[in-house]
Amino acid sequence: MHLYLANKLYSSWSMRPWLIMRHVGLEFDETVIPLRREDTKERIAEVSPSGKLPVLVHDDGTRVWDSMAIISWLSDLYPDKPIWPEGIAVRGHAKAICLEMHSGFQALRQACPMNLGKRFKPRDFGADVDADVARVCALWRDTRARYGSRGPFLFGVFSAADAIYAPVV
């Protein structure tokens, strides 16, 4: 398999499937396509139907784009790998909180883009970001209280939910 992604220091959506793939021990090649370069759009278009990263290309030619789609597809392809927590109800909760991150928290995502290469001074981001942060913290507390007894991660053991929320941490 080949994962095409943006720099993991700056692209939270590229980092997420990479974390899962590494965690469960999948073998894959990766190509980083730097963003904001003259040839970025052209290079991404060569591999991505959506024009965005990440994109996973399987050896059989299957292309899967979008972080959540990649994670979901990998769990279908490798059902023996611990991508999602065990148990249908627990998996449902995990998928719900992952998709909430995928489609929500707009104020937080707008005000705090990921940049792991720089330290920022604390500052006030406003009430909308405060509300998003409060929701994330409540979500984490609830998930840990309900499902976290088997270890230090959201569902006890590392899963897709931890990969999805890693950039927020």
C-alpha positions as CSV (number, residue, x, y, z in Angstrom):
1,M,0.0,0.0,0.0
2,H,1.0,3.6,-0.5
3,L,-0.1,6.5,1.6
4,Y,0.1,9.9,0.0
5,L,-0.1,12.6,2.6
6,A,0.8,16.2,3.6
7,N,3.5,16.9,6.2
8,K,2.3,15.3,9.5
9,L,3.6,18.3,11.4
10,Y,1.0,20.5,9.8
11,S,-1.8,18.2,8.4
12,S,-3.9,16.6,11.1
13,W,-5.9,14.7,8.5
14,S,-2.8,13.2,7.0
15,M,-1.4,12.3,10.5
16,R,-4.6,10.3,11.5
17,P,-4.6,7.4,9.1
18,W,-0.8,7.2,9.3
19,L,-1.0,6.8,13.1
20,I,-3.5,3.9,12.8
21,M,-1.5,2.2,10.1
22,R,1.7,2.4,12.1
23,H,0.0,1.4,15.3
24,V,-1.5,-1.8,13.9
25,G,1.7,-2.7,12.1
26,L,0.6,-2.4,8.4
27,E,3.4,-2.2,5.9
28,F,3.1,0.7,3.6
29,D,5.1,3.3,1.6
30,E,4.4,6.9,2.1
31,T,5.0,10.0,0.0
32,V,4.7,13.4,1.5
33,I,3.5,16.0,-1.0
34,P,4.5,19.4,0.4
35,L,1.7,22.0,0.6
36,R,1.8,25.5,-0.7
37,R,4.3,24.8,-3.5
38,E,4.0,25.7,-7.1
39,D,3.4,22.0,-8.1
40,T,1.3,21.0,-5.1
41,K,-2.0,21.0,-6.8
42,E,-0.7,19.1,-9.8
43,R,1.0,16.5,-7.7
44,I,-2.1,15.9,-5.6
45,A,-4.3,15.6,-8.6
46,E,-2.1,12.8,-9.9
47,V,-3.1,10.6,-7.0
48,S,-6.3,12.1,-5.5
49,P,-9.7,12.1,-7.1
50,S,-10.8,14.8,-4.6
51,G,-7.7,17.0,-5.0
52,K,-7.0,16.6,-1.3
53,L,-4.8,14.5,0.9
54,P,-4.5,11.9,2.4
55,V,-5.0,9.2,-0.2
56,L,-4.3,5.5,0.2
57,V,-3.5,3.4,-2.9
58,H,-3.8,-0.3,-2.4
59,D,-1.6,-2.8,-4.4
60,D,-4.8,-3.8,-6.3
61,G,-5.2,-0.2,-7.5
62,T,-8.0,0.7,-5.1
63,R,-7.8,4.4,-4.1
64,V,-9.4,5.6,-0.9
65,W,-9.3,9.3,0.1
66,D,-10.4,11.1,3.2
67,S,-9.0,10.1,6.6
68,M,-12.2,8.6,7.9
69,A,-12.8,6.7,4.7
70,I,-9.2,5.3,4.9
71,I,-9.6,4.2,8.5
72,S,-13.0,2.6,7.8
73,W,-11.7,0.8,4.7
74,L,-8.6,-0.5,6.5
75,S,-10.9,-1.9,9.3
76,D,-12.9,-3.7,6.6
77,L,-9.7,-4.9,4.9
78,Y,-8.0,-6.0,8.1
79,P,-10.8,-7.0,10.5
80,D,-8.2,-8.8,12.7
81,K,-6.4,-5.5,13.4
82,P,-7.4,-3.4,16.5
83,I,-8.5,-0.3,14.6
84,W,-11.8,0.1,16.4
85,P,-12.6,-0.9,20.0
86,E,-14.2,-4.3,20.5
87,G,-18.0,-4.6,20.8
88,I,-20.7,-3.2,18.6
89,A,-22.0,-0.6,21.1
90,V,-18.5,0.6,21.9
91,R,-17.5,0.8,18.2
92,G,-20.7,2.8,17.6
93,H,-19.6,5.3,20.3
94,A,-16.1,5.4,18.9
95,K,-17.4,6.1,15.3
96,A,-19.7,8.8,16.6
97,I,-17.0,10.7,18.4
98,C,-14.7,10.3,15.4
99,L,-17.3,11.6,13.0
100,E,-18.1,14.4,15.4
101,M,-14.5,15.6,15.1
102,H,-14.6,15.0,11.3
103,S,-17.6,17.2,10.8
104,G,-17.7,19.5,13.9
105,F,-15.6,21.8,16.1
106,Q,-15.4,24.4,13.4
107,A,-14.4,27.2,15.7
108,L,-11.6,25.2,17.2
109,R,-10.3,23.9,13.9
110,Q,-10.4,27.4,12.4
111,A,-8.7,29.1,15.3
112,C,-6.1,26.4,16.0
113,P,-4.7,24.8,12.9
114,M,-2.2,22.1,13.6
115,N,1.5,23.2,13.6
116,L,3.6,20.8,15.6
117,G,6.8,22.6,14.5
118,K,6.1,25.7,16.5
119,R,5.2,26.7,20.1
120,F,2.5,29.3,20.5
121,K,1.9,31.6,23.4
122,P,-1.4,31.1,25.2
123,R,-4.1,33.5,24.2
124,D,-7.9,33.9,24.3
125,F,-9.6,32.4,21.2
126,G,-13.1,33.5,22.2
127,A,-16.3,31.9,23.3
128,D,-16.9,29.6,20.3
129,V,-13.5,28.0,20.7
130,D,-14.1,27.7,24.5
131,A,-17.4,25.9,23.7
132,D,-15.7,23.5,21.3
133,V,-12.9,22.8,23.9
134,A,-15.5,22.2,26.6
135,R,-17.3,19.8,24.3
136,V,-14.1,17.9,23.5
137,C,-13.2,17.6,27.2
138,A,-16.7,16.4,28.1
139,L,-16.6,13.9,25.3
140,W,-13.2,12.6,26.5
141,R,-14.3,12.4,30.2
142,D,-17.5,10.6,29.2
143,T,-15.7,8.1,27.0
144,R,-13.0,7.4,29.5
145,A,-15.6,6.9,32.3
146,R,-17.7,4.6,30.2
147,Y,-15.0,2.6,28.3
148,G,-11.5,3.5,29.5
149,S,-11.0,1.0,32.3
150,R,-8.6,-1.2,30.3
151,G,-5.8,1.3,29.8
152,P,-4.8,5.0,29.3
153,F,-6.5,5.7,26.0
154,L,-10.1,6.8,25.2
155,F,-11.4,3.3,25.0
156,G,-8.6,1.8,27.2
157,V,-6.5,0.5,24.3
158,F,-5.4,2.6,21.4
159,S,-7.9,2.9,18.6
160,A,-9.0,5.0,15.7
161,A,-10.6,7.4,18.2
162,D,-7.2,8.2,19.7
163,A,-5.7,8.8,16.3
164,I,-8.5,11.1,15.3
165,Y,-8.2,13.1,18.5
166,A,-4.3,13.1,18.7
167,P,-3.9,16.4,16.9
168,V,-6.3,18.0,19.4
169,V,-4.2,16.9,22.3
